[in-house]
Amino acid sequence: MFSCSYMIAAEQKARTTYDNILRLADDPDVKDAIRFLRQRELVHFQRFGDTKRTK
């Protein structure tokens, strides 16, 4: 099983990737989908952080 720190790092990397895509994308539908995925990564990051603090 992966450590929580590893999962948090993966979520941060994904969020950075989505930010980079958003800067380059022109299509509003693509941007909407990427924003949704980025928001999901933020929620995951928060949940993993909560889990790490409770252990």
All heavy atoms as atom14 arrays in JSON, in Angstrom:
{
  "sequence": "MFSCSYMIAAEQKARTTYDNILRLADDPDVKDAIRFLRQRELVHFQRFGDTKRTK",
  "atom14_mask": [
    [1, 1, 1, 1, 1, 1, 1, 1, 0, 0, 0, 0, 0, 0],
    [1, 1, 1, 1, 1, 1, 1, 1, 1, 1, 1, 0, 0, 0],
    [1, 1, 1, 1, 1, 1, 0, 0, 0, 0, 0, 0, 0, 0],
    [1, 1, 1, 1, 1, 1, 0, 0, 0, 0, 0, 0, 0, 0],
    [1, 1, 1, 1, 1, 1, 0, 0, 0, 0, 0, 0, 0, 0],
    [1, 1, 1, 1, 1, 1, 1, 1, 1, 1, 1, 1, 0, 0],
    [1, 1, 1, 1, 1, 1, 1, 1, 0, 0, 0, 0, 0, 0],
    [1, 1, 1, 1, 1, 1, 1, 1, 0, 0, 0, 0, 0, 0],
    [1, 1, 1, 1, 1, 0, 0, 0, 0, 0, 0, 0, 0, 0],
    [1, 1, 1, 1, 1, 0, 0, 0, 0, 0, 0, 0, 0, 0],
    [1, 1, 1, 1, 1, 1, 1, 1, 1, 0, 0, 0, 0, 0],
    [1, 1, 1, 1, 1, 1, 1, 1, 1, 0, 0, 0, 0, 0],
    [1, 1, 1, 1, 1, 1, 1, 1, 1, 0, 0, 0, 0, 0],
    [1, 1, 1, 1, 1, 0, 0, 0, 0, 0, 0, 0, 0, 0],
    [1, 1, 1, 1, 1, 1, 1, 1, 1, 1, 1, 0, 0, 0],
    [1, 1, 1, 1, 1, 1, 1, 0, 0, 0, 0, 0, 0, 0],
    [1, 1, 1, 1, 1, 1, 1, 0, 0, 0, 0, 0, 0, 0],
    [1, 1, 1, 1, 1, 1, 1, 1, 1, 1, 1, 1, 0, 0],
    [1, 1, 1, 1, 1, 1, 1, 1, 0, 0, 0, 0, 0, 0],
    [1, 1, 1, 1, 1, 1, 1, 1, 0, 0, 0, 0, 0, 0],
    [1, 1, 1, 1, 1, 1, 1, 1, 0, 0, 0, 0, 0, 0],
    [1, 1, 1, 1, 1, 1, 1, 1, 0, 0, 0, 0, 0, 0],
    [1, 1, 1, 1, 1, 1, 1, 1, 1, 1, 1, 0, 0, 0],
    [1, 1, 1, 1, 1, 1, 1, 1, 0, 0, 0, 0, 0, 0],
    [1, 1, 1, 1, 1, 0, 0, 0, 0, 0, 0, 0, 0, 0],
    [1, 1, 1, 1, 1, 1, 1, 1, 0, 0, 0, 0, 0, 0],
    [1, 1, 1, 1, 1, 1, 1, 1, 0, 0, 0, 0, 0, 0],
    [1, 1, 1, 1, 1, 1, 1, 0, 0, 0, 0, 0, 0, 0],
    [1, 1, 1, 1, 1, 1, 1, 1, 0, 0, 0, 0, 0, 0],
    [1, 1, 1, 1, 1, 1, 1, 0, 0, 0, 0, 0, 0, 0],
    [1, 1, 1, 1, 1, 1, 1, 1, 1, 0, 0, 0, 0, 0],
    [1, 1, 1, 1, 1, 1, 1, 1, 0, 0, 0, 0, 0, 0],
    [1, 1, 1, 1, 1, 0, 0, 0, 0, 0, 0, 0, 0, 0],
    [1, 1, 1, 1, 1, 1, 1, 1, 0, 0, 0, 0, 0, 0],
    [1, 1, 1, 1, 1, 1, 1, 1, 1, 1, 1, 0, 0, 0],
    [1, 1, 1, 1, 1, 1, 1, 1, 1, 1, 1, 0, 0, 0],
    [1, 1, 1, 1, 1, 1, 1, 1, 0, 0, 0, 0, 0, 0],
    [1, 1, 1, 1, 1, 1, 1, 1, 1, 1, 1, 0, 0, 0],
    [1, 1, 1, 1, 1, 1, 1, 1, 1, 0, 0, 0, 0, 0],
    [1, 1, 1, 1, 1, 1, 1, 1, 1, 1, 1, 0, 0, 0],
    [1, 1, 1, 1, 1, 1, 1, 1, 1, 0, 0, 0, 0, 0],
    [1, 1, 1, 1, 1, 1, 1, 1, 0, 0, 0, 0, 0, 0],
    [1, 1, 1, 1, 1, 1, 1, 0, 0, 0, 0, 0, 0, 0],
    [1, 1, 1, 1, 1, 1, 1, 1, 1, 1, 0, 0, 0, 0],
    [1, 1, 1, 1, 1, 1, 1, 1, 1, 1, 1, 0, 0, 0],
    [1, 1, 1, 1, 1, 1, 1, 1, 1, 0, 0, 0, 0, 0],
    [1, 1, 1, 1, 1, 1, 1, 1, 1, 1, 1, 0, 0, 0],
    [1, 1, 1, 1, 1, 1, 1, 1, 1, 1, 1, 0, 0, 0],
    [1, 1, 1, 1, 0, 0, 0, 0, 0, 0, 0, 0, 0, 0],
    [1, 1, 1, 1, 1, 1, 1, 1, 0, 0, 0, 0, 0, 0],
    [1, 1, 1, 1, 1, 1, 1, 0, 0, 0, 0, 0, 0, 0],
    [1, 1, 1, 1, 1, 1, 1, 1, 1, 0, 0, 0, 0, 0],
    [1, 1, 1, 1, 1, 1, 1, 1, 1, 1, 1, 0, 0, 0],
    [1, 1, 1, 1, 1, 1, 1, 0, 0, 0, 0, 0, 0, 0],
    [1, 1, 1, 1, 1, 1, 1, 1, 1, 0, 0, 0, 0, 0]
  ],
  "atom14_positions": [
    [[0.84, -1.18, 0.0], [0.0, 0.0, 0.0], [0.89, 1.25, 0.0], [1.94, 1.29, 0.59], [-0.9, -0.02, 1.23], [-1.83, 1.13, 1.28], [-3.09, 0.8, 2.53], [-4.1, 2.18, 2.22], [0.0, 0.0, 0.0], [0.0, 0.0, 0.0], [0.0, 0.0, 0.0], [0.0, 0.0, 0.0], [0.0, 0.0, 0.0], [0.0, 0.0, 0.0]],
    [[0.42, 2.29, -0.69], [1.17, 3.52, -0.78], [1.0, 4.36, 0.48], [-0.04, 4.33, 1.12], [0.71, 4.35, -1.99], [0.95, 3.69, -3.3], [-0.1, 3.24, -4.06], [2.24, 3.51, -3.76], [0.13, 2.62, -5.27], [2.48, 2.89, -4.97], [1.41, 2.44, -5.73], [0.0, 0.0, 0.0], [0.0, 0.0, 0.0], [0.0, 0.0, 0.0]],
    [[2.02, 5.11, 0.79], [1.89, 6.01, 1.94], [1.06, 7.22, 1.53], [0.93, 7.55, 0.36], [3.27, 6.48, 2.4], [3.8, 7.42, 1.5], [0.0, 0.0, 0.0], [0.0, 0.0, 0.0], [0.0, 0.0, 0.0], [0.0, 0.0, 0.0], [0.0, 0.0, 0.0], [0.0, 0.0, 0.0], [0.0, 0.0, 0.0], [0.0, 0.0, 0.0]],
    [[0.49, 7.86, 2.51], [-0.35, 9.03, 2.26], [0.47, 10.15, 1.62], [-0.02, 10.88, 0.77], [-0.98, 9.49, 3.57], [-2.68, 9.96, 3.38], [0.0, 0.0, 0.0], [0.0, 0.0, 0.0], [0.0, 0.0, 0.0], [0.0, 0.0, 0.0], [0.0, 0.0, 0.0], [0.0, 0.0, 0.0], [0.0, 0.0, 0.0], [0.0, 0.0, 0.0]],
    [[1.73, 10.29, 2.01], [2.59, 11.33, 1.44], [2.78, 11.12, -0.05], [2.78, 12.07, -0.83], [3.94, 11.34, 2.14], [3.79, 11.69, 3.48], [0.0, 0.0, 0.0], [0.0, 0.0, 0.0], [0.0, 0.0, 0.0], [0.0, 0.0, 0.0], [0.0, 0.0, 0.0], [0.0, 0.0, 0.0], [0.0, 0.0, 0.0], [0.0, 0.0, 0.0]],
    [[2.92, 9.85, -0.45], [3.08, 9.54, -1.87], [1.81, 9.92, -2.63], [1.87, 10.48, -3.71], [3.38, 8.04, -2.03], [3.49, 7.62, -3.46], [4.66, 7.84, -4.17], [2.43, 7.0, -4.11], [4.77, 7.46, -5.49], [2.53, 6.62, -5.43], [3.7, 6.85, -6.12], [3.8, 6.48, -7.43], [0.0, 0.0, 0.0], [0.0, 0.0, 0.0]],
    [[0.66, 9.63, -2.05], [-0.61, 9.96, -2.7], [-0.79, 11.47, -2.82], [-1.25, 11.97, -3.84], [-1.78, 9.36, -1.92], [-1.83, 7.88, -1.98], [-3.1, 7.37, -0.82], [-3.48, 5.76, -1.36], [0.0, 0.0, 0.0], [0.0, 0.0, 0.0], [0.0, 0.0, 0.0], [0.0, 0.0, 0.0], [0.0, 0.0, 0.0], [0.0, 0.0, 0.0]],
    [[-0.42, 12.2, -1.78], [-0.52, 13.66, -1.82], [0.37, 14.21, -2.92], [-0.04, 15.1, -3.67], [-0.18, 14.27, -0.44], [-1.28, 13.94, 0.56], [0.03, 15.77, -0.55], [-0.96, 14.3, 1.99], [0.0, 0.0, 0.0], [0.0, 0.0, 0.0], [0.0, 0.0, 0.0], [0.0, 0.0, 0.0], [0.0, 0.0, 0.0], [0.0, 0.0, 0.0]],
    [[1.57, 13.69, -3.05], [2.49, 14.15, -4.1], [1.91, 13.89, -5.48], [2.01, 14.73, -6.38], [3.84, 13.46, -3.94], [0.0, 0.0, 0.0], [0.0, 0.0, 0.0], [0.0, 0.0, 0.0], [0.0, 0.0, 0.0], [0.0, 0.0, 0.0], [0.0, 0.0, 0.0], [0.0, 0.0, 0.0], [0.0, 0.0, 0.0], [0.0, 0.0, 0.0]],
    [[1.27, 12.74, -5.66], [0.66, 12.41, -6.95], [-0.49, 13.37, -7.26], [-0.65, 13.81, -8.41], [0.16, 10.97, -6.95], [0.0, 0.0, 0.0], [0.0, 0.0, 0.0], [0.0, 0.0, 0.0], [0.0, 0.0, 0.0], [0.0, 0.0, 0.0], [0.0, 0.0, 0.0], [0.0, 0.0, 0.0], [0.0, 0.0, 0.0], [0.0, 0.0, 0.0]],
    [[-1.27, 13.71, -6.26], [-2.38, 14.65, -6.46], [-1.85, 16.03, -6.83], [-2.41, 16.7, -7.69], [-3.25, 14.74, -5.2], [-3.89, 13.44, -4.78], [-4.83, 12.86, -5.81], [-5.46, 13.62, -6.56], [-4.94, 11.63, -5.87], [0.0, 0.0, 0.0], [0.0, 0.0, 0.0], [0.0, 0.0, 0.0], [0.0, 0.0, 0.0], [0.0, 0.0, 0.0]],
    [[-0.78, 16.45, -6.19], [-0.19, 17.75, -6.51], [0.35, 17.77, -7.94], [0.2, 18.76, -8.65], [0.92, 18.09, -5.53], [0.41, 18.46, -4.16], [1.53, 18.68, -3.17], [2.53, 17.97, -3.16], [1.36, 19.68, -2.33], [0.0, 0.0, 0.0], [0.0, 0.0, 0.0], [0.0, 0.0, 0.0], [0.0, 0.0, 0.0], [0.0, 0.0, 0.0]],
    [[0.97, 16.69, -8.35], [1.5, 16.6, -9.71], [0.37, 16.66, -10.73], [0.47, 17.35, -11.75], [2.3, 15.31, -9.88], [2.95, 15.2, -11.22], [3.81, 13.96, -11.32], [4.42, 13.86, -12.69], [5.19, 12.63, -12.86], [0.0, 0.0, 0.0], [0.0, 0.0, 0.0], [0.0, 0.0, 0.0], [0.0, 0.0, 0.0], [0.0, 0.0, 0.0]],
    [[-0.72, 15.95, -10.46], [-1.87, 15.97, -11.37], [-2.45, 17.38, -11.46], [-2.79, 17.86, -12.54], [-2.93, 14.98, -10.9], [0.0, 0.0, 0.0], [0.0, 0.0, 0.0], [0.0, 0.0, 0.0], [0.0, 0.0, 0.0], [0.0, 0.0, 0.0], [0.0, 0.0, 0.0], [0.0, 0.0, 0.0], [0.0, 0.0, 0.0], [0.0, 0.0, 0.0]],
    [[-2.56, 18.05, -10.32], [-3.1, 19.41, -10.31], [-2.23, 20.35, -11.14], [-2.75, 21.17, -11.91], [-3.22, 19.91, -8.88], [-4.04, 21.17, -8.77], [-4.27, 21.55, -7.34], [-3.04, 22.08, -6.79], [-2.7, 22.03, -5.52], [-3.47, 21.46, -4.64], [-1.58, 22.54, -5.11], [0.0, 0.0, 0.0], [0.0, 0.0, 0.0], [0.0, 0.0, 0.0]],
    [[-0.94, 20.22, -11.03], [-0.02, 21.04, -11.82], [-0.19, 20.76, -13.31], [-0.21, 21.68, -14.13], [1.44, 20.78, -11.4], [1.57, 21.13, -10.02], [2.42, 21.59, -12.22], [0.0, 0.0, 0.0], [0.0, 0.0, 0.0], [0.0, 0.0, 0.0], [0.0, 0.0, 0.0], [0.0, 0.0, 0.0], [0.0, 0.0, 0.0], [0.0, 0.0, 0.0]],
    [[-0.35, 19.49, -13.66], [-0.57, 19.12, -15.05], [-1.85, 19.75, -15.58], [-1.88, 20.31, -16.68], [-0.63, 17.59, -15.2], [0.62, 17.04, -14.77], [-0.91, 17.18, -16.64], [0.0, 0.0, 0.0], [0.0, 0.0, 0.0], [0.0, 0.0, 0.0], [0.0, 0.0, 0.0], [0.0, 0.0, 0.0], [0.0, 0.0, 0.0], [0.0, 0.0, 0.0]],
    [[-2.92, 19.69, -14.79], [-4.19, 20.3, -15.2], [-4.04, 21.81, -15.35], [-4.6, 22.4, -16.29], [-5.31, 19.96, -14.23], [-5.67, 18.49, -14.23], [-5.98, 17.83, -13.05], [-5.69, 17.75, -15.4], [-6.32, 16.49, -13.05], [-6.02, 16.41, -15.41], [-6.33, 15.78, -14.22], [-6.66, 14.45, -14.24], [0.0, 0.0, 0.0], [0.0, 0.0, 0.0]],
    [[-3.31, 22.45, -14.46], [-3.08, 23.89, -14.58], [-2.37, 24.22, -15.89], [-2.72, 25.18, -16.58], [-2.25, 24.41, -13.41], [-3.02, 24.48, -12.11], [-4.27, 24.49, -12.14], [-2.36, 24.52, -11.05], [0.0, 0.0, 0.0], [0.0, 0.0, 0.0], [0.0, 0.0, 0.0], [0.0, 0.0, 0.0], [0.0, 0.0, 0.0], [0.0, 0.0, 0.0]],
    [[-1.39, 23.41, -16.24], [-0.65, 23.63, -17.49], [-1.55, 23.44, -18.7], [-1.49, 24.23, -19.66], [0.55, 22.68, -17.58], [1.63, 23.03, -16.58], [1.73, 24.18, -16.15], [2.42, 22.06, -16.2], [0.0, 0.0, 0.0], [0.0, 0.0, 0.0], [0.0, 0.0, 0.0], [0.0, 0.0, 0.0], [0.0, 0.0, 0.0], [0.0, 0.0, 0.0]],
    [[-2.4, 22.43, -18.68], [-3.33, 22.2, -19.78], [-4.29, 23.38, -19.9], [-4.59, 23.84, -21.02], [-4.1, 20.88, -19.6], [-3.14, 19.69, -19.74], [-5.24, 20.77, -20.6], [-3.74, 18.36, -19.32], [0.0, 0.0, 0.0], [0.0, 0.0, 0.0], [0.0, 0.0, 0.0], [0.0, 0.0, 0.0], [0.0, 0.0, 0.0], [0.0, 0.0, 0.0]],
    [[-4.79, 23.87, -18.77], [-5.72, 25.0, -18.81], [-5.1, 26.23, -19.45], [-5.77, 26.99, -20.16], [-6.22, 25.34, -17.4], [-7.28, 24.42, -16.84], [-7.53, 24.72, -15.37], [-8.57, 24.54, -17.63], [0.0, 0.0, 0.0], [0.0, 0.0, 0.0], [0.0, 0.0, 0.0], [0.0, 0.0, 0.0], [0.0, 0.0, 0.0], [0.0, 0.0, 0.0]],
    [[-3.83, 26.44, -19.22], [-3.16, 27.6, -19.83], [-3.06, 27.47, -21.34], [-3.06, 28.47, -22.06], [-1.75, 27.77, -19.25], [-1.74, 28.56, -17.97], [-0.35, 28.9, -17.64], [0.34, 27.62, -17.71], [1.26, 27.17, -16.89], [1.71, 27.9, -16.0], [1.78, 26.0, -16.97], [0.0, 0.0, 0.0], [0.0, 0.0, 0.0], [0.0, 0.0, 0.0]],
    [[-2.97, 26.23, -21.83], [-2.77, 26.01, -23.26], [-4.06, 25.77, -24.05], [-4.1, 26.0, -25.25], [-1.85, 24.8, -23.47], [-0.44, 24.93, -22.89], [0.3, 23.61, -23.02], [0.32, 26.05, -23.58], [0.0, 0.0, 0.0], [0.0, 0.0, 0.0], [0.0, 0.0, 0.0], [0.0, 0.0, 0.0], [0.0, 0.0, 0.0], [0.0, 0.0, 0.0]],
    [[-5.1, 25.32, -23.38], [-6.33, 24.93, -24.06], [-7.13, 26.15, -24.51], [-7.19, 27.16, -23.8], [-7.18, 24.06, -23.15], [0.0, 0.0, 0.0], [0.0, 0.0, 0.0], [0.0, 0.0, 0.0], [0.0, 0.0, 0.0], [0.0, 0.0, 0.0], [0.0, 0.0, 0.0], [0.0, 0.0, 0.0], [0.0, 0.0, 0.0], [0.0, 0.0, 0.0]],
    [[-7.75, 26.02, -25.67], [-8.61, 27.07, -26.2], [-10.08, 26.66, -26.2], [-10.95, 27.51, -26.14], [-8.22, 27.41, -27.65], [-6.86, 28.07, -27.75], [-6.46, 28.75, -26.8], [-6.19, 27.89, -28.77], [0.0, 0.0, 0.0], [0.0, 0.0, 0.0], [0.0, 0.0, 0.0], [0.0, 0.0, 0.0], [0.0, 0.0, 0.0], [0.0, 0.0, 0.0]],
    [[-10.33, 25.37, -26.27], [-11.7, 24.85, -26.36], [-12.4, 24.94, -25.01], [-11.93, 24.37, -24.02], [-11.63, 23.4, -26.84], [-12.99, 22.8, -27.11], [-13.93, 23.02, -26.31], [-13.12, 22.1, -28.13], [0.0, 0.0, 0.0], [0.0, 0.0, 0.0], [0.0, 0.0, 0.0], [0.0, 0.0, 0.0], [0.0, 0.0, 0.0], [0.0, 0.0, 0.0]],
    [[-13.54, 25.65, -24.93], [-14.24, 25.79, -23.66], [-14.69, 24.45, -23.06], [-14.68, 24.29, -21.83], [-15.46, 26.65, -24.0], [-15.15, 27.28, -25.3], [-14.17, 26.4, -26.0], [0.0, 0.0, 0.0], [0.0, 0.0, 0.0], [0.0, 0.0, 0.0], [0.0, 0.0, 0.0], [0.0, 0.0, 0.0], [0.0, 0.0, 0.0], [0.0, 0.0, 0.0]],
    [[-15.06, 23.49, -23.89], [-15.48, 22.18, -23.38], [-14.31, 21.43, -22.75], [-14.45, 20.79, -21.71], [-16.11, 21.33, -24.49], [-17.44, 21.88, -24.96], [-18.14, 22.53, -24.14], [-17.79, 21.68, -26.14], [0.0, 0.0, 0.0], [0.0, 0.0, 0.0], [0.0, 0.0, 0.0], [0.0, 0.0, 0.0], [0.0, 0.0, 0.0], [0.0, 0.0, 0.0]],
    [[-13.16, 21.53, -23.38], [-11.96, 20.9, -22.83], [-11.6, 21.57, -21.5], [-11.32, 20.9, -20.51], [-10.77, 20.99, -23.82], [-9.46, 20.56, -23.16], [-11.05, 20.15, -25.06], [0.0, 0.0, 0.0], [0.0, 0.0, 0.0], [0.0, 0.0, 0.0], [0.0, 0.0, 0.0], [0.0, 0.0, 0.0], [0.0, 0.0, 0.0], [0.0, 0.0, 0.0]],
    [[-11.66, 22.9, -21.48], [-11.33, 23.62, -20.25], [-12.29, 23.27, -19.12], [-11.87, 23.11, -17.98], [-11.32, 25.13, -20.51], [-10.15, 25.56, -21.39], [-10.15, 27.04, -21.63], [-9.17, 27.63, -20.66], [-8.79, 29.01, -20.94], [0.0, 0.0, 0.0], [0.0, 0.0, 0.0], [0.0, 0.0, 0.0], [0.0, 0.0, 0.0], [0.0, 0.0, 0.0]],
    [[-13.58, 23.12, -19.44], [-14.55, 22.73, -18.41], [-14.22, 21.36, -17.83], [-14.27, 21.16, -16.61], [-15.97, 22.71, -18.98], [-16.54, 24.11, -19.17], [-15.98, 25.08, -18.61], [-17.55, 24.22, -19.9], [0.0, 0.0, 0.0], [0.0, 0.0, 0.0], [0.0, 0.0, 0.0], [0.0, 0.0, 0.0], [0.0, 0.0, 0.0], [0.0, 0.0, 0.0]],
    [[-13.88, 20.41, -18.71], [-13.54, 19.06, -18.24], [-12.28, 19.08, -17.38], [-12.23, 18.43, -16.33], [-13.36, 18.13, -19.44], [0.0, 0.0, 0.0], [0.0, 0.0, 0.0], [0.0, 0.0, 0.0], [0.0, 0.0, 0.0], [0.0, 0.0, 0.0], [0.0, 0.0, 0.0], [0.0, 0.0, 0.0], [0.0, 0.0, 0.0], [0.0, 0.0, 0.0]],
    [[-11.3, 19.82, -17.8], [-10.04, 19.91, -17.04], [-10.27, 20.6, -15.7], [-9.72, 20.18, -14.67], [-8.95, 20.62, -17.86], [-8.62, 19.81, -19.11], [-7.7, 20.87, -17.02], [-8.1, 18.41, -18.85], [0.0, 0.0, 0.0], [0.0, 0.0, 0.0], [0.0, 0.0, 0.0], [0.0, 0.0, 0.0], [0.0, 0.0, 0.0], [0.0, 0.0, 0.0]],
    [[-11.11, 21.62, -15.68], [-11.43, 22.28, -14.4], [-12.09, 21.3, -13.44], [-11.8, 21.31, -12.24], [-12.33, 23.49, -14.64], [-11.6, 24.69, -15.15], [-12.52, 25.91, -15.19], [-11.91, 26.96, -15.96], [-12.28, 27.33, -17.19], [-13.31, 26.76, -17.77], [-11.64, 28.28, -17.82], [0.0, 0.0, 0.0], [0.0, 0.0, 0.0], [0.0, 0.0, 0.0]],
    [[-13.0, 20.48, -13.97], [-13.65, 19.47, -13.13], [-12.61, 18.51, -12.56], [-12.61, 18.23, -11.35], [-14.69, 18.68, -13.94], [-15.21, 17.49, -13.22], [-16.19, 17.62, -12.25], [-14.7, 16.22, -13.48], [-16.66, 16.52, -11.55], [-15.16, 15.11, -12.8], [-16.14, 15.26, -11.83], [0.0, 0.0, 0.0], [0.0, 0.0, 0.0], [0.0, 0.0, 0.0]],
    [[-11.72, 18.02, -13.4], [-10.69, 17.09, -12.94], [-9.75, 17.75, -11.92], [-9.37, 17.14, -10.93], [-9.89, 16.55, -14.12], [-10.68, 15.66, -15.08], [-9.84, 15.36, -16.32], [-11.13, 14.39, -14.4], [0.0, 0.0, 0.0], [0.0, 0.0, 0.0], [0.0, 0.0, 0.0], [0.0, 0.0, 0.0], [0.0, 0.0, 0.0], [0.0, 0.0, 0.0]],
    [[-9.42, 19.01, -12.18], [-8.55, 19.74, -11.24], [-9.23, 19.89, -9.88], [-8.61, 19.69, -8.84], [-8.2, 21.12, -11.8], [-7.22, 21.87, -10.94], [-6.94, 23.25, -11.52], [-5.96, 23.95, -10.72], [-6.24, 24.58, -9.57], [-7.45, 24.57, -9.09], [-5.29, 25.2, -8.91], [0.0, 0.0, 0.0], [0.0, 0.0, 0.0], [0.0, 0.0, 0.0]],
    [[-10.52, 20.21, -9.89], [-11.25, 20.35, -8.63], [-11.28, 19.02, -7.88], [-11.15, 18.98, -6.67], [-12.67, 20.85, -8.89], [-13.47, 21.06, -7.63], [-12.84, 22.09, -6.7], [-12.27, 23.08, -7.13], [-12.96, 21.86, -5.41], [0.0, 0.0, 0.0], [0.0, 0.0, 0.0], [0.0, 0.0, 0.0], [0.0, 0.0, 0.0], [0.0, 0.0, 0.0]],
    [[-11.44, 17.94, -8.63], [-11.44, 16.61, -8.01], [-10.1, 16.32, -7.34], [-10.04, 15.76, -6.25], [-11.76, 15.55, -9.07], [-12.0, 14.18, -8.49], [-12.32, 13.2, -9.57], [-11.13, 13.03, -10.4], [-11.01, 12.12, -11.32], [-12.0, 11.32, -11.6], [-9.91, 12.0, -12.02], [0.0, 0.0, 0.0], [0.0, 0.0, 0.0], [0.0, 0.0, 0.0]],
    [[-9.02, 16.73, -7.98], [-7.68, 16.54, -7.38], [-7.54, 17.36, -6.11], [-6.93, 16.9, -5.14], [-6.59, 16.92, -8.38], [-6.54, 16.07, -9.62], [-6.42, 14.59, -9.36], [-5.8, 14.17, -8.36], [-6.97, 13.82, -10.16], [0.0, 0.0, 0.0], [0.0, 0.0, 0.0], [0.0, 0.0, 0.0], [0.0, 0.0, 0.0], [0.0, 0.0, 0.0]],
    [[-8.11, 18.56, -6.1], [-8.06, 19.37, -4.88], [-8.79, 18.68, -3.73], [-8.3, 18.68, -2.59], [-8.67, 20.75, -5.14], [-7.87, 21.68, -6.03], [-8.7, 22.92, -6.39], [-6.58, 22.1, -5.36], [0.0, 0.0, 0.0], [0.0, 0.0, 0.0], [0.0, 0.0, 0.0], [0.0, 0.0, 0.0], [0.0, 0.0, 0.0], [0.0, 0.0, 0.0]],
    [[-9.94, 18.1, -4.02], [-10.69, 17.39, -2.99], [-9.89, 16.18, -2.5], [-9.79, 15.93, -1.3], [-12.08, 16.97, -3.51], [-12.78, 16.04, -2.53], [-12.93, 18.2, -3.77], [0.0, 0.0, 0.0], [0.0, 0.0, 0.0], [0.0, 0.0, 0.0], [0.0, 0.0, 0.0], [0.0, 0.0, 0.0], [0.0, 0.0, 0.0], [0.0, 0.0, 0.0]],
    [[-9.31, 15.43, -3.43], [-8.49, 14.28, -3.04], [-7.33, 14.73, -2.16], [-7.03, 14.09, -1.14], [-7.94, 13.57, -4.27], [-8.96, 12.84, -5.05], [-8.71, 12.33, -6.31], [-10.25, 12.52, -4.79], [-9.79, 11.74, -6.76], [-10.74, 11.84, -5.85], [0.0, 0.0, 0.0], [0.0, 0.0, 0.0], [0.0, 0.0, 0.0], [0.0, 0.0, 0.0]],
    [[-6.68, 15.8, -2.55], [-5.56, 16.33, -1.78], [-6.0, 16.66, -0.35], [-5.32, 16.31, 0.62], [-5.0, 17.57, -2.47], [-3.87, 18.23, -1.73], [-2.59, 17.72, -1.79], [-4.1, 19.38, -0.99], [-1.54, 18.34, -1.1], [-3.07, 20.0, -0.3], [-1.8, 19.47, -0.36], [0.0, 0.0, 0.0], [0.0, 0.0, 0.0], [0.0, 0.0, 0.0]],
    [[-7.15, 17.3, -0.23], [-7.66, 17.65, 1.09], [-7.97, 16.4, 1.91], [-7.67, 16.32, 3.1], [-8.92, 18.51, 0.97], [-8.63, 19.89, 0.44], [-9.89, 20.63, 0.04], [-10.96, 20.05, -0.11], [-9.76, 21.93, -0.16], [0.0, 0.0, 0.0], [0.0, 0.0, 0.0], [0.0, 0.0, 0.0], [0.0, 0.0, 0.0], [0.0, 0.0, 0.0]],
    [[-8.58, 15.41, 1.28], [-8.94, 14.17, 2.0], [-7.7, 13.4, 2.45], [-7.65, 12.9, 3.56], [-9.82, 13.26, 1.14], [-11.15, 13.85, 0.78], [-12.0, 14.1, 2.03], [-13.27, 14.67, 1.68], [-13.58, 15.97, 1.85], [-12.72, 16.79, 2.37], [-14.75, 16.42, 1.5], [0.0, 0.0, 0.0], [0.0, 0.0, 0.0], [0.0, 0.0, 0.0]],
    [[-6.7, 13.33, 1.58], [-5.47, 12.63, 1.95], [-4.77, 13.38, 3.08], [-4.22, 12.78, 4.0], [-4.52, 12.48, 0.76], [-4.99, 11.5, -0.28], [-4.9, 11.79, -1.62], [-5.54, 10.28, 0.1], [-5.33, 10.88, -2.57], [-5.97, 9.37, -0.85], [-5.87, 9.68, -2.2], [0.0, 0.0, 0.0], [0.0, 0.0, 0.0], [0.0, 0.0, 0.0]],
    [[-4.81, 14.72, 3.02], [-4.23, 15.52, 4.09], [-4.95, 15.29, 5.41], [-4.33, 15.19, 6.46], [0.0, 0.0, 0.0], [0.0, 0.0, 0.0], [0.0, 0.0, 0.0], [0.0, 0.0, 0.0], [0.0, 0.0, 0.0], [0.0, 0.0, 0.0], [0.0, 0.0, 0.0], [0.0, 0.0, 0.0], [0.0, 0.0, 0.0], [0.0, 0.0, 0.0]],
    [[-6.29, 15.21, 5.34], [-7.06, 14.94, 6.56], [-6.69, 13.57, 7.13], [-6.53, 13.43, 8.34], [-8.58, 14.94, 6.25], [-9.11, 16.32, 5.92], [-8.39, 17.32, 6.16], [-10.23, 16.39, 5.39], [0.0, 0.0, 0.0], [0.0, 0.0, 0.0], [0.0, 0.0, 0.0], [0.0, 0.0, 0.0], [0.0, 0.0, 0.0], [0.0, 0.0, 0.0]],
    [[-6.54, 12.6, 6.27], [-6.19, 11.24, 6.71], [-4.81, 11.25, 7.36], [-4.6, 10.62, 8.39], [-6.2, 10.27, 5.52], [-7.52, 10.26, 4.96], [-5.82, 8.87, 5.94], [0.0, 0.0, 0.0], [0.0, 0.0, 0.0], [0.0, 0.0, 0.0], [0.0, 0.0, 0.0], [0.0, 0.0, 0.0], [0.0, 0.0, 0.0], [0.0, 0.0, 0.0]],
    [[-3.87, 11.95, 6.75], [-2.51, 12.0, 7.28], [-2.49, 12.66, 8.66], [-1.77, 12.2, 9.55], [-1.61, 12.76, 6.31], [-0.15, 12.71, 6.69], [0.7, 13.37, 5.65], [2.14, 13.31, 6.07], [3.02, 13.93, 5.11], [0.0, 0.0, 0.0], [0.0, 0.0, 0.0], [0.0, 0.0, 0.0], [0.0, 0.0, 0.0], [0.0, 0.0, 0.0]],
    [[-3.28, 13.69, 8.85], [-3.31, 14.39, 10.14], [-3.95, 13.56, 11.24], [-3.64, 13.73, 12.41], [-4.05, 15.71, 10.01], [-3.22, 16.8, 9.36], [-3.89, 18.16, 9.48], [-5.13, 18.23, 8.71], [-5.2, 18.54, 7.42], [-4.09, 18.81, 6.76], [-6.36, 18.61, 6.82], [0.0, 0.0, 0.0], [0.0, 0.0, 0.0], [0.0, 0.0, 0.0]],
    [[-4.85, 12.64, 10.9], [-5.55, 11.87, 11.91], [-4.77, 10.62, 12.32], [-5.13, 9.96, 13.27], [-6.97, 11.44, 11.44], [-6.85, 10.66, 10.26], [-7.83, 12.66, 11.2], [0.0, 0.0, 0.0], [0.0, 0.0, 0.0], [0.0, 0.0, 0.0], [0.0, 0.0, 0.0], [0.0, 0.0, 0.0], [0.0, 0.0, 0.0], [0.0, 0.0, 0.0]],
    [[-3.71, 10.31, 11.62], [-2.92, 9.11, 11.96], [-1.77, 9.46, 12.88], [-1.33, 10.48, 13.06], [-2.39, 8.44, 10.7], [-3.51, 7.76, 9.97], [-2.96, 6.98, 8.81], [-4.11, 6.24, 8.16], [-3.69, 5.34, 7.17], [0.0, 0.0, 0.0], [0.0, 0.0, 0.0], [0.0, 0.0, 0.0], [0.0, 0.0, 0.0], [0.0, 0.0, 0.0]]
  ]
}
